[in-house]
């Protein structure tokens, strides 16, 4: 299949998955053009400056997925199939329902380019010409050690995302922030742990709590495992105790969500599962966060003007977007600040 044919088949399959904010065939071809220079450059030589070039896709890509982000899992498979590669997919032990249902909508030639397993098959390692790995930093480091030298290794490790509200006296961003926190039950790398607010922080936290409850009613959180339930309960109890003994701390909670107002200088890491902190925007933000910056993922911003985005463009975030759109990543976004297709292909130049 040529690139355009693959794009058509992938777009039709993706249209059945609203969580993908489904790309059209034109969107997918535009992704190829933006990253590789020409939408047909995978199919043959194209003019590239003063000569001709062709992008050669990996024959086989090994994808190692985590269980917290089905959206990212679908996107990496879309990219692998768009390149025309064969895809070896190591699923998490618990599986990925949406990911596995996606196969049913693919045209047969594309479905044939996928093999899946819930364990890393030993014979896959020498077959793969490129690796795409999702997981925590220890997992990524261990797998990098197994990857043969010279093989492209695209990693997506531990990230921390947050929101910044610069001016919102009418709390218009509260329902948007609640959506960003709650989607995927805060398990994704673009799910905010903290919302920093300039202005009336207490008023904002109370407004966010109301919107978290509304979102829970319309989009109930998934049931928690016993371990996750215990961790959330422990964290709630800890902050409830702090609220009793220290001024400036307050906690709101409901079934499936928690909002904590506090003003320490530390970056509090959420136990996830719709547990978010609201804090005053500190002077010198984001430089004051120190080592956390090495793990920055996304920044949800309000108001999301170009001028406000420029204030944080050099801080280390790979994605800055309007509050409420943190989870709506297009196929063209630079995940972990890199080009996703270009980092996997190799090039052949032809000088006639």
PyMOL commands that set and color helices and strands:
alter all, ss='L'
color gray80, all
select helices_A, chain A and resi 3-14+18-20+25-36+70-83+97-105+108-111+122-127+137-146+174-186+201-218+226-245+287-295+306-312+335-337
alter helices_A, ss='H'
color red, helices_A
select strands_A, chain A and resi 46-48+51-56+60-64+86-90+114-117+130-134+152-156+160-165+192-197+250-254+257-261+275-280+296-302+319-322+346-350
alter strands_A, ss='S'
color yellow, strands_A
deselect
rebuild
show_as cartoon
